[in-house]
Amino acid sequence: MRAATYSIALAAGDSGPAECVVNYFGPGQGGSVAANIERWRGQIVGAGGKPADAKVTTRTTRGVTITVVDSTGSYTGLGGPMAGTGKAVPGYRLLGAIAAGPQGNVFFKLTGPAKTIAAQQAAFERLLASIQPE
């Protein structure tokens, strides 16, 4: 279930939507970490329409395991009122994070034009660094 959606201010010269979505589905819900990584990887395509390369890292912050996905290419995951044409939008970046917890995983997905996401990356990292167990 979508817990929150935040619109992100665009960097100068960028166009198109940028947002940070937070999802929480409850214990045992929302799919595995691996399944979500693969789904996110599939939302960013590179040359030839194949999934773009994605950097996947895992860290532990205050005892919480956080897996981060970083990928740049043409974004196919636009949905809802921001969907526009439904076609892949080039020049996008996805920063996704999954914070694993005993009451279920929390999913964070920051998407938008690559320059905008680069400008917001430090804030996204601060958000992840602030996560702590209940």
ZINORMO-V177115 format. One record per pair of residues at least 24 apart in sequence whose ideal C-beta (glycine too) atoms are under 7 Angstrom apart, sorted by the first residue. I is the first residue (numbers start at 1). GAP is how many residues later the second one is. D is the distance in Angstrom with one decimal. If there is no record, write none. Layout:
I;GAP;D / I;GAP;D
This chain:
1;24;5.8 / 8;104;5.7 / 8;108;6.3 / 8;112;5.9 / 10;103;6.7 / 10;106;5.1 / 11;104;4.5 / 11;105;4.4 / 11;108;4.7 / 13;102;7.0 / 14;99;3.9 / 14;101;5.3 / 14;102;4.8 / 16;73;5.9 / 16;96;6.9 / 16;97;5.6 / 17;65;4.2 / 17;95;6.6 / 18;93;6.7 / 18;94;2.5 / 18;95;6.3 / 18;98;4.7 / 18;99;7.0 / 19;63;7.0 / 19;92;6.3 / 19;93;6.8 / 20;88;6.7 / 20;90;4.6 / 21;88;4.9 / 22;84;6.8 / 22;86;5.6 / 23;84;4.2 / 24;80;6.3 / 24;82;5.2 / 25;79;6.2 / 26;78;4.9 / 27;76;5.6 / 27;77;4.5 / 28;76;6.8 / 29;75;6.1 / 30;74;6.7 / 30;75;5.6 / 30;77;6.5 / 33;34;5.3 / 33;65;5.2 / 33;67;6.8 / 33;72;7.0 / 36;62;5.9 / 36;71;6.5 / 37;30;6.9 / 37;32;5.5 / 40;29;5.1 / 40;54;6.0 / 40;56;4.7 / 40;69;7.0 / 41;28;6.9 / 41;30;6.3 / 43;32;6.3 / 43;33;5.3 / 43;34;3.5 / 43;51;6.4 / 44;27;4.1 / 44;28;6.8 / 44;29;4.4 / 44;30;7.0 / 44;31;5.9 / 44;48;6.9 / 44;50;5.3 / 45;28;5.5 / 45;29;5.0 / 45;31;6.1 / 45;43;5.9 / 46;27;4.6 / 61;67;6.8 / 61;68;6.0 / 61;70;5.7 / 62;69;7.0 / 62;70;4.4 / 62;71;6.4 / 63;70;5.6 / 64;35;5.5 / 64;36;6.7 / 64;37;6.4 / 64;67;5.3 / 64;68;6.8 / 64;69;5.7 / 65;35;4.5 / 66;31;5.7 / 66;32;6.9 / 66;33;5.1 / 66;62;5.7 / 66;65;6.7 / 67;30;6.9 / 67;31;4.8 / 68;29;4.9 / 69;25;6.9 / 69;27;4.2 / 70;25;5.5 / 72;42;5.4 / 75;36;6.2 / 77;34;6.8 / 93;24;4.0 / 95;26;6.6 / 95;29;5.5 / 97;31;5.5 / 99;32;5.2 / 101;32;6.7
